[in-house]
Amino acid sequence: MKGYAKPLHEFIEGHKIQFVIPVYQRNYDWLIDNCDQLFSDLVKLSRFNRNSHFFGSIVTSSADSGYNRLVIDGQQRLTTISLLLLAGIKAVKSGTIEISEESKIEEAYEVFLKAKFCNSERKIKLVPIENDRIAYDKIFNNEEIFDEESKVTRNYRHFYDLLTKKPQALSFDQLLDAIERLQIISIELDCEDDAQLIFESLNSTGLALTEADKIRNYLLMSLTPEDQQLCFKNYWQKIEQATENQPTRFLRDYLTIQQQLQRPVRQSNIYLEWKRYMDGHNRKEELVKMLDYAHYYQQVTEAKLSTPKLSEKMRHICNIETDVTNVFFIQFLNYASLNSLPEDEIFKVIDLIENYLARRIVCNMPGNALTQVFCALHKDVLKSIEMYSSANVEIDNSYADILAYHIMRRDGNYQLPRDMQFVEAIKTRDAYHMLKPFQIFLFERLENSVHGEYNDVAADMKKKDATIEHIMPQTLNGDWKAMLGDNFEEIQEKYLHTFANLTLTGINSELSNKAFEIKRDGKTIGKEVYPGYKNSKYRLTKGVTLCEKWTETELQDRCKEIVETFLRLYPLPQTTFKPLPQPVDEVSLDKESFIPTNRNLKGFRLFGNEYTEITWKGMLLRVVKLVMDRYMDIVDTLYDAEGFFWSAKQADTRYCTLIAPQKYLWTSMDNRSKLRCLRFLFEKCDIAESELVMLLEPIKE
C-alpha cells in the first residue's frame, strides 16, 4: 500500500485511465447538504484565494492489467465533482454563468471527464455502478430525458441551480480553478493488501454504511471483477429486489435461521455476526442460498404466495406490520416447498399463526415477547417429527396439528389466551387507542368475516378514506344523555372505546356529536348534505342502522355479535398430537409456570452445550459463570445494583458464594428464586431464556 498527497487533478487526469466503481459499492447517495457544503468550500477557496483545500482520501486498486483503477473508497467525491463540472458546462452553454474562453470547457473534459484513449468503447473517465451509470451518461451526453428518480440527476440539477443563482457565486473559470486546488490523499493498494479490512476502517466514519452494504462488500470484494459482475447481477441485485431494496432485515432473519439462534441478532451487530458465520463458507454458494431464502422472505413480507388464497391469508398478517413472525414463516415455506405440502395445510399453518397473534393483540399482550417463540416454533415441530422417526413410530399428525400443540403448550408471557380471557378482552379492550396496524388488522377481519363483497378496509384506512368512529360520542349532549338514561356516565365509561361502540366510516366528522338518529340517517345543513351510517358501504356500519336507538341494550347486543364473530374467526385451536415420553424431561427457562419444587435435576443445556449438574445451586453457579465468560462487561455492571450480585465490600458471605475474585452471588434462596436470578441475568445480557434448558428426572405417573 502506497499513499501520496496530491492535487485532485493530478490524481484524475490521463487520457487512458478510467475510475471503475465496483458493483459491491452502494449507489451514489450524497445528500443535498453534502453538496451544499462542497460548493461552499469551493466558493471560500476562490473568494479568499486559498492555496488548497483537503478533499479527503481516495483508495484505489488495479482494475486490470492496464491503466484502470477500482475505486475502493471515494466514489461519492469523484462522482460529485464530475456532476458539478457537468452542471457548470451546462450553465456556460445556456449562457447563465461567465467564462473567459471556451477552451476552459475542453480543459474540464480533458482533465476530469473524458478518457478518450481508454480501451473501452465508452470514453468516459468515471464508470459508476449500473443504475448510477445510466443516469450519469444521460447527463454527460446531454440527452433530452434524464432519470429523475436518481440522486445523480438530483444533485446535478441542484449544482446547476447553485451556479446559476443570482448573484453569481462562481464563474466557470473560478469553479475550475477551485476544483484544481482540491488536495487528496491517494492510497494505492497492492495485490497483497486486504481491501476489505481497509474498506471497513475507512468507512467507520462519514456517511454510515448499512449492515447490508458491509455484507455485500464482504461477499463480493474478494472475487475477481468478472465474478463480481456475475454474482452482483445474478444474486445480490435479485436479493435487493426481493427485499424491496432493504436487505438488512432479511439478512438478520437469514443469519438467525442459518445459525439456529434463539433470537435475532441486534441490528448493529449483524455484520460482525455475519463475518463469524461465514468463516469457512463459500461465498458464491452462500449467495445462491441467500437468494433462495430471499424469495421466501418476499412471499412473507409482500404476501405473494403460490395461490391467491394463501396470499390473501398472509396479507392479514402483513396488516399487523410486524416482522416477529418472519423467521418462522421463511423456514416453514421452505419446508412446505421441499415437502410438497398441500395448499390447505399451508393455509392452516398461516391461520394458526394469525389466530395466535389476534388473540394476543385483543388481550393486549406484548408482541416483543414472541421473538424467541417464533425463532423456536419450526424447530420444535421438526424435533417432534424426528422423535417419532427415531423411535420408528408412525406419526399420524400433520404439521399444523403439531404446530398447534407447540403453540398451546406455551404459557406465561408466551401463551395463547384461552376463550374466557379472549372473550373478556373483546368486551372490555380499548380498541380506539390501540396501535393503528392492530386496528387495521382487526377491523378488516371483522368487516370481511362473512363471504360477500370484499371491502378493502386496510387500503381505505391507510389512505384515510375510512376511519374508526365512536357511535356513542365522547362528548354527550342532552339528546344522548336522555336516550342513555340516568346511568349514562357509567354506560359511557364502560363502553366508549370498546369494539361494541366503534364502527368504520368515511363520513364527515360534522355529525360526530349529533343525536343517534342524525348520525344514522344523515342530515342536510344549508346546501350541504352530510351522509349518515345508512350511506356507508361497510357492513359493520350498516348493522347499526337497523337500531332505533343506541342504549346499553344495543351495545350489549352488538358486543355479543362481535364476540361471536371473533370466536368464529379465531376458535381455540384443537390438536390430537402428543409427544412421545422422554427418558428425561426438558424444561426451558422461558416456561414461567414451571415449579422446580421436588424435581430432581439431571443436568442442563446452554448455548447448545450439555452440562451435568445435579443440584440447583450448582446449576445456578455454573450458568452464571458461563454467562460471565461471554458477557463480562454487562455482568460487571450488575454488582451492588440489584439483589443477586455483590462485590466483596457489600456481600454478606453467610448467604453469598464467591464466583470470581472479589465478586459474589447470592445463593441462599429457594429454587424458584434461583430461576428468577437467571431470568434477571438473561434479560440484562439480552439472552433468550429458551437458551437454557433444564434436564429433569421425569415425573412418575
Order of alpha helices (4+ residues) and beta strands (2+ residues): beta-alpha-beta-alpha-beta-beta-alpha-alpha-beta-alpha-alpha-alpha-beta-alpha-alpha-alpha-alpha-alpha-alpha-alpha-alpha-alpha-alpha-alpha-alpha-alpha-alpha-alpha-beta-alpha-alpha-beta-alpha-beta-beta-alpha-alpha-beta-beta-beta-alpha-alpha-beta-beta-beta-alpha-beta
